[in-house]
Amino acid sequence: MGLRVLPAWLILATLCSFAPAYAQNIKVIVAEATYVMGDSDTLAGAEENALLRAKRKAIEEAGVYIEASSTDVETSAGGTTTHLNQLGVRTIAAAITETDVLEKRRALDGDRPTFYVKVRATVHLDLLTEAIKRLKSDEQLAAHHRQLQTENSRLKTQLEGLREQLRASSGPRREPASAVNNRRAAIDLGRAAAQSHSLPEKIDLASRAIAADTLYADAYVIRGQTYLRGASLAFSNGTPRTEINDYVERAIADFDRALTLDSSSTWALLGRGDAFTWQKKNRDAAADYERILRLDPLFDVARQRLITLSTTTAKKQAAAKQWRQALATLENALRADAPQSWVAQAKEAYLLRSRVYTELGELERAVDDLTGVIRVDPSNAQALLRRGQLYRRLLQGRQAKDDLEQACGFGLQEACTALP
């Protein structure tokens, strides 16, 4: 099997600050992109990749500092080629406030389908600049958080060492007192902990940072995140729940201490929210994620966590036919002014809310949610079917027929049967 990985980091500097469009802090940009479908892609996924590429180009053409990553991975095995494209633009959600699809088409490139899309994107430069400032601040903790997310299989061999370390420190934990808090030493030790790939070493270095300066909140955050990583690793190994709970409780203690020192630490709130999620304390977890978003509305990780948690809770409420409760849960997570790019991140939540609106008789609102989903995922046959059925109930026959025909064209037999 062959593997080719092409990483690229793109940095664009602002060159046109004097341009007339900057005076209004808004740019309307037309961009186009093409995506070649891989063997493992779905039609909807390939179209979404083409749309995301076009949005990235629009952001880049805005001429503002931006950080993006593009990774192409191609694998070959048993005569089958798999092509996976992962594209991350950290500020798309903050920058693009509106996207209109001007043109889209499919063609064949050899024996592979190719998807072309042309969009007109409205880029809000003030929001983009604000997002960039936020991303540049707290860079060390952000990098550490991403590092923890990517570590998995190679850390499993460290689990036993971590267990031994925790057994040795069992009982009430008291941090060594310092005669004089040494912030410089604590920062250096915290940075070393963030960069370490060994869980026991991370905990040791973070603990030493705390010993050097007991008022250094970031060290508690780093150690708390490491305890949570230990819980995840233990869970993947089928470890008894009691051991997992010990990791989680230690993490919560560290995050609580960090918040005592710095009540506005978004990373401590995120960690504690994740720990509460482990304990299935969904209300407490949601409260921490909501508090993060009040402090920093552009903290995308917290918003994604809140959407996922709220969708899970609302599903249970909908299953119990608690429609009003489910609606309140979803509306607490879905912003009324959410940019279109966020709809793609929360399709499941919008689809669920459309069903709740339907059960409550609010058909036009249900149509609005389905329209948002279809705008970012034009080949979503289920969404087209459901909107067509709602249009029929609203006596909008032409629109109903159009949606049902599209859904039928995508191979949904139920839509074909519903056609007159």
C-alpha positions as MATLAB code, in Angstrom:
seq = 'MGLRVLPAWLILATLCSFAPAYAQNIKVIVAEATYVMGDSDTLAGAEENALLRAKRKAIEEAGVYIEASSTDVETSAGGTTTHLNQLGVRTIAAAITETDVLEKRRALDGDRPTFYVKVRATVHLDLLTEAIKRLKSDEQLAAHHRQLQTENSRLKTQLEGLREQLRASSGPRREPASAVNNRRAAIDLGRAAAQSHSLPEKIDLASRAIAADTLYADAYVIRGQTYLRGASLAFSNGTPRTEINDYVERAIADFDRALTLDSSSTWALLGRGDAFTWQKKNRDAAADYERILRLDPLFDVARQRLITLSTTTAKKQAAAKQWRQALATLENALRADAPQSWVAQAKEAYLLRSRVYTELGELERAVDDLTGVIRVDPSNAQALLRRGQLYRRLLQGRQAKDDLEQACGFGLQEACTALP';
ca = [
       0.000    0.000    0.000;
       1.371    3.399   -0.950;
       0.766    6.530    1.061;
       1.325   10.099   -0.043;
       0.765   13.004    2.372;
       1.168   16.580    1.225;
       0.820   19.099    4.111;
       0.814   22.828    3.433;
       0.544   25.859    5.731;
      -0.605   29.025    4.058;
      -0.056   32.490    5.467;
      -1.412   35.507    3.620;
      -0.525   39.047    4.678;
      -2.860   41.977    4.216;
      -1.804   44.096    1.235;
      -4.832   46.203    0.400;
      -5.867   47.966    3.599;
      -6.532   51.133    1.589;
      -9.063   49.491   -0.761;
     -12.588   51.009   -0.820;
     -14.221   47.738    0.235;
     -12.175   47.837    3.458;
     -13.822   51.091    4.402;
     -17.054   49.146    4.686;
     -15.249   46.185    6.287;
     -17.031   43.840    3.887;
     -15.898   42.176    0.679;
     -18.059   40.277   -1.789;
     -15.873   37.781   -3.650;
     -16.608   35.338   -6.459;
     -14.555   32.154   -6.199;
     -14.576   28.758   -7.875;
     -13.174   25.339   -7.077;
     -13.035   21.790   -8.405;
     -12.902   18.493   -6.506;
     -12.178   15.042   -7.975;
     -14.203   12.343   -6.246;
     -12.297    9.487   -4.571;
     -13.459    5.887   -4.305;
     -14.520    6.340   -0.676;
     -16.351    9.657   -1.233;
     -20.108   10.015   -1.329;
     -21.712   12.381   -3.830;
     -22.782   14.691   -1.012;
     -19.320   14.605    0.556;
     -17.593   15.383   -2.730;
     -19.903   18.334   -3.385;
     -19.322   19.633    0.123;
     -15.538   19.393   -0.369;
     -15.820   21.443   -3.568;
     -17.918   24.057   -1.749;
     -15.455   24.231    1.148;
     -12.549   24.705   -1.265;
     -14.389   27.588   -2.943;
     -15.000   29.214    0.439;
     -11.337   28.899    1.323;
     -10.364   30.636   -1.917;
     -12.806   33.442   -1.130;
     -11.209   33.908    2.290;
      -7.719   33.917    0.781;
      -8.715   36.451   -1.865;
      -9.907   38.787    0.902;
      -6.195   39.553    1.348;
      -6.243   39.285    5.139;
      -3.838   37.298    7.362;
      -5.220   33.771    7.541;
      -3.919   30.361    8.532;
      -5.103   27.313    6.627;
      -4.099   23.706    6.233;
      -4.581   21.360    3.319;
      -3.775   17.660    3.435;
      -4.180   15.256    0.530;
      -3.888   11.552    1.275;
      -4.013    8.916   -1.436;
      -3.820    5.194   -0.672;
      -3.809    2.190   -2.983;
      -4.690   -1.352   -1.937;
      -6.028   -4.324   -3.869;
      -6.378   -2.318   -7.049;
      -8.565    0.311   -5.358;
      -7.487    3.901   -4.933;
      -8.812    5.962   -2.045;
      -8.446    9.725   -2.183;
      -9.194   11.759    0.937;
      -8.974   15.524    1.086;
      -9.050   17.262    4.445;
      -9.238   21.031    4.408;
      -9.232   23.161    7.543;
      -9.613   26.926    7.494;
      -9.713   28.073   11.087;
     -11.622   31.290   10.429;
     -14.212   30.409    7.752;
     -17.074   30.329   10.272;
     -16.144   33.761   11.573;
     -15.433   35.406    8.218;
     -18.100   34.278    5.732;
     -21.525   35.626    6.611;
     -23.304   34.627    3.389;
     -22.613   32.251    0.496;
     -24.566   32.079   -2.773;
     -23.936   29.189   -5.157;
     -23.775   30.745   -8.640;
     -22.965   27.622  -10.616;
     -22.292   23.966  -10.018;
     -21.818   21.043  -12.355;
     -20.479   17.529  -12.565;
     -18.181   16.063  -15.219;
     -15.840   13.125  -15.706;
     -12.068   13.401  -15.386;
     -10.995   10.100  -16.924;
     -13.144    7.622  -15.033;
     -13.671    9.827  -11.964;
     -16.546   12.270  -11.306;
     -15.402   15.867  -10.942;
     -17.422   18.492   -9.072;
     -17.195   22.187   -9.960;
     -18.741   24.986   -7.910;
     -18.714   28.760   -8.249;
     -19.822   30.872   -5.288;
     -20.307   34.484   -4.295;
     -19.178   34.858   -0.669;
     -19.662   37.834    1.625;
     -16.553   38.146    3.827;
     -16.899   40.267    6.971;
     -13.399   41.612    7.620;
     -14.093   42.817   11.167;
     -15.176   39.354   12.240;
     -12.188   37.846   10.457;
      -9.757   40.184   12.197;
     -11.358   39.482   15.566;
     -11.084   35.743   15.011;
      -7.422   36.043   14.045;
      -6.607   38.017   17.194;
      -8.290   35.342   19.280;
      -6.460   32.542   17.485;
      -3.082   34.204   17.951;
      -3.645   34.661   21.677;
      -3.360   31.644   23.947;
      -1.439   29.883   21.162;
       0.475   27.588   23.479;
      -2.629   26.066   25.085;
      -4.353   25.755   21.699;
      -1.384   23.839   20.299;
      -1.306   21.635   23.372;
      -5.018   20.874   23.074;
      -4.652   19.837   19.433;
      -1.641   17.707   20.348;
      -3.673   15.853   22.971;
      -6.440   15.211   20.431;
      -4.066   13.529   17.977;
      -2.247   11.268   20.434;
      -3.814    7.831   20.722;
      -2.397    4.457   19.823;
       1.241    5.239   20.542;
       0.323    6.324   24.069;
      -1.224    3.006   25.067;
       2.100    1.614   26.205;
       2.342    4.483   28.687;
      -0.880    3.616   30.488;
       0.734    1.264   32.988;
       3.379    3.828   33.863;
       0.640    6.377   34.449;
      -1.230    3.932   36.676;
       1.879    3.364   38.783;
       2.411    7.090   39.079;
      -1.159    7.651   40.237;
      -0.983    4.779   42.718;
       2.114    6.348   44.218;
       0.255    9.642   44.619;
      -2.999    8.126   45.934;
      -4.746    9.862   48.765;
      -5.372   13.590   49.219;
      -3.054   15.574   46.974;
      -1.152   18.494   48.406;
       1.021   20.472   46.073;
       4.520   21.243   47.431;
       4.619   24.754   48.817;
       7.111   27.244   47.399;
       8.746   29.892   49.491;
       8.590   32.191   46.478;
       6.443   31.500   43.436;
       8.706   31.248   40.400;
       6.512   32.095   37.383;
       9.347   31.885   34.852;
      10.272   28.346   35.924;
       6.597   27.372   35.975;
       6.089   28.641   32.416;
       9.143   26.756   31.162;
       7.988   23.538   32.861;
       4.460   24.016   31.522;
       5.784   24.467   27.988;
       7.855   21.301   28.367;
       4.772   19.432   29.610;
       2.755   20.602   26.616;
       5.435   19.402   24.206;
       6.013   16.022   25.846;
       4.549   12.893   24.211;
       4.609   10.857   27.441;
       1.571   11.032   29.705;
       3.518   10.278   32.924;
       6.111   12.888   31.964;
       3.389   15.433   31.177;
       1.903   14.965   34.625;
       5.308   15.112   36.294;
       6.323   18.310   34.496;
       2.948   19.973   35.091;
       3.135   19.031   38.781;
       6.617   20.540   38.985;
       5.300   23.703   37.327;
       2.602   23.893   40.002;
       5.210   23.359   42.704;
       7.256   26.216   41.234;
       4.246   28.549   41.169;
       1.015   27.401   42.800;
      -0.806   30.369   41.239;
       0.021   29.398   37.626;
      -3.395   28.387   36.258;
      -2.168   27.026   32.920;
      -0.223   24.224   34.640;
      -3.449   22.952   36.232;
      -5.153   23.069   32.824;
      -2.351   21.066   31.180;
      -2.368   18.453   33.939;
      -6.172   18.254   33.911;
      -6.200   17.711   30.135;
      -3.601   14.981   30.563;
      -5.732   13.213   33.165;
      -8.649   13.323   30.706;
      -6.405   11.838   28.022;
      -5.577    9.069   30.478;
      -9.318    8.463   30.980;
      -9.828    8.190   27.221;
      -6.891    5.821   26.878;
      -8.096    3.677   29.787;
     -11.593    3.517   28.290;
     -10.246    2.364   24.910;
      -8.404   -0.451   26.727;
     -11.516   -1.663   28.518;
     -10.254   -0.504   31.930;
     -12.726   -0.790   34.853;
     -14.917    2.258   35.327;
     -13.509    2.966   38.791;
     -10.058    3.685   37.350;
     -11.506    5.893   34.635;
     -13.491    7.802   37.262;
     -10.281    8.447   39.193;
      -8.700   10.132   36.167;
     -11.832   12.228   35.581;
     -12.111   13.324   39.211;
      -8.450   14.358   39.264;
      -9.024   16.342   36.063;
     -12.043   18.140   37.551;
     -10.032   19.029   40.659;
      -7.336   20.606   38.487;
      -9.811   22.505   36.317;
     -11.620   23.768   39.435;
      -8.326   25.038   40.840;
      -7.470   26.741   37.538;
     -10.872   28.470   37.526;
     -10.366   29.601   41.107;
      -7.181   31.314   39.950;
      -8.635   32.558   36.635;
     -12.431   32.473   36.369;
     -12.282   33.439   32.677;
     -10.003   30.568   31.595;
     -11.851   29.193   28.587;
      -9.545   26.180   28.351;
     -10.216   25.241   31.978;
     -13.962   25.542   31.324;
     -13.643   23.414   28.194;
     -11.730   20.736   30.095;
     -14.214   20.696   32.959;
     -17.115   20.531   30.505;
     -15.466   17.520   28.844;
     -14.937   15.905   32.253;
     -18.594   16.467   33.176;
     -19.527   14.847   29.852;
     -17.492   11.788   30.885;
     -19.539   11.698   34.100;
     -22.776   12.097   32.085;
     -23.502   15.360   33.906;
     -24.807   16.912   30.703;
     -26.369   19.987   32.296;
     -23.147   20.898   34.073;
     -21.159   20.289   30.883;
     -23.534   22.444   28.823;
     -23.316   25.229   31.425;
     -19.518   25.314   31.082;
     -19.652   25.339   27.258;
     -22.258   28.137   27.347;
     -20.087   30.125   29.741;
     -17.164   29.822   27.319;
     -19.285   31.214   24.497;
     -20.389   34.149   26.637;
     -16.717   34.912   27.257;
     -15.669   34.218   23.657;
     -18.464   33.769   21.075;
     -15.894   32.626   18.495;
     -14.562   29.688   20.534;
     -15.552   27.133   17.892;
     -14.493   24.013   19.836;
     -16.893   24.885   22.655;
     -19.740   25.577   20.233;
     -19.221   22.224   18.522;
     -19.174   20.486   21.910;
     -22.406   22.245   22.910;
     -24.127   21.355   19.637;
     -23.126   17.687   19.952;
     -24.233   17.521   23.596;
     -27.511   19.338   22.907;
     -28.306   17.126   19.920;
     -27.791   13.993   22.022;
     -30.031   15.343   24.805;
     -32.703   16.552   22.374;
     -32.807   13.129   20.679;
     -33.729   11.537   24.010;
     -36.362   14.202   24.645;
     -37.818   13.735   21.156;
     -37.934    9.950   21.651;
     -40.005   10.615   24.780;
     -42.182   13.051   22.751;
     -41.034   15.951   24.940;
     -41.146   18.310   21.989;
     -41.021   21.629   23.848;
     -38.078   20.495   25.961;
     -36.256   19.250   22.860;
     -36.833   22.578   21.119;
     -35.496   24.544   24.086;
     -32.407   22.321   24.216;
     -31.624   22.788   20.520;
     -32.306   26.518   20.455;
     -29.861   26.952   23.310;
     -27.086   25.583   21.072;
     -28.031   26.823   17.580;
     -27.361   30.506   17.031;
     -30.062   32.441   15.203;
     -27.313   34.414   13.426;
     -25.067   31.416   12.733;
     -23.051   31.792    9.501;
     -23.884   29.343    6.744;
     -20.644   27.446    7.247;
     -21.813   26.493   10.756;
     -24.981   24.897    9.382;
     -22.776   22.302    7.680;
     -21.167   21.558   11.062;
     -24.560   21.080   12.745;
     -26.724   19.439   10.066;
     -27.951   16.733   12.433;
     -29.132   19.333   14.946;
     -30.969   21.362   12.289;
     -32.622   18.247   10.872;
     -33.758   17.260   14.362;
     -35.111   20.733   15.058;
     -37.058   20.671   11.795;
     -38.711   17.457   12.980;
     -39.527   19.043   16.359;
     -41.005   22.120   14.641;
     -43.104   19.788   12.483;
     -44.461   17.955   15.539;
     -45.336   21.306   17.117;
     -47.148   22.443   13.971;
     -44.637   25.184   13.157;
     -44.260   24.064    9.554;
     -42.712   27.218    8.111;
     -39.930   27.144   10.703;
     -39.368   23.481    9.905;
     -39.034   24.426    6.226;
     -36.504   27.142    7.123;
     -34.271   24.634    8.932;
     -34.465   22.154    6.063;
     -33.701   24.928    3.573;
     -30.562   25.776    5.547;
     -29.431   22.151    5.414;
     -30.147   21.863    1.682;
     -28.238   25.079    1.016;
     -25.034   23.528    2.393;
     -25.845   19.966    1.258;
     -27.838   20.224   -1.993;
     -27.908   16.442   -2.526;
     -29.371   15.587    0.899;
     -32.251   13.442   -0.328;
     -33.908   13.031    3.097;
     -33.970   16.789    3.657;
     -35.449   17.317    0.170;
     -38.099   14.654    0.823;
     -39.107   16.156    4.161;
     -39.224   19.697    2.773;
     -41.281   18.481   -0.178;
     -43.752   16.837    2.218;
     -43.976   20.053    4.245;
     -44.494   22.171    1.114;
     -47.348   19.838    0.210;
     -48.948   20.372    3.639;
     -48.509   24.132    3.142;
     -50.292   23.815   -0.243;
     -47.195   24.902   -2.167;
     -47.479   22.275   -4.876;
     -44.835   23.562   -7.282;
     -42.113   23.663   -4.623;
     -43.208   20.262   -3.288;
     -42.954   18.696   -6.742;
     -39.475   20.200   -7.334;
     -38.127   18.819   -4.049;
     -39.653   15.374   -4.513;
     -38.294   15.135   -8.051;
     -34.792   16.023   -6.852;
     -34.957   13.506   -4.013;
     -36.202   10.868   -6.432;
     -33.334   11.730   -8.786;
     -30.928   11.005   -5.954;
     -32.388    7.509   -5.690;
     -34.786    7.908   -2.734;
     -37.649    5.559   -3.600;
     -40.003    7.080   -1.039;
     -39.765   10.403   -2.863;
     -40.477    8.720   -6.228;
     -43.582    7.088   -4.775;
     -44.799   10.429   -3.357;
     -44.719   12.114   -6.768;
     -48.126   12.690   -8.360;
];
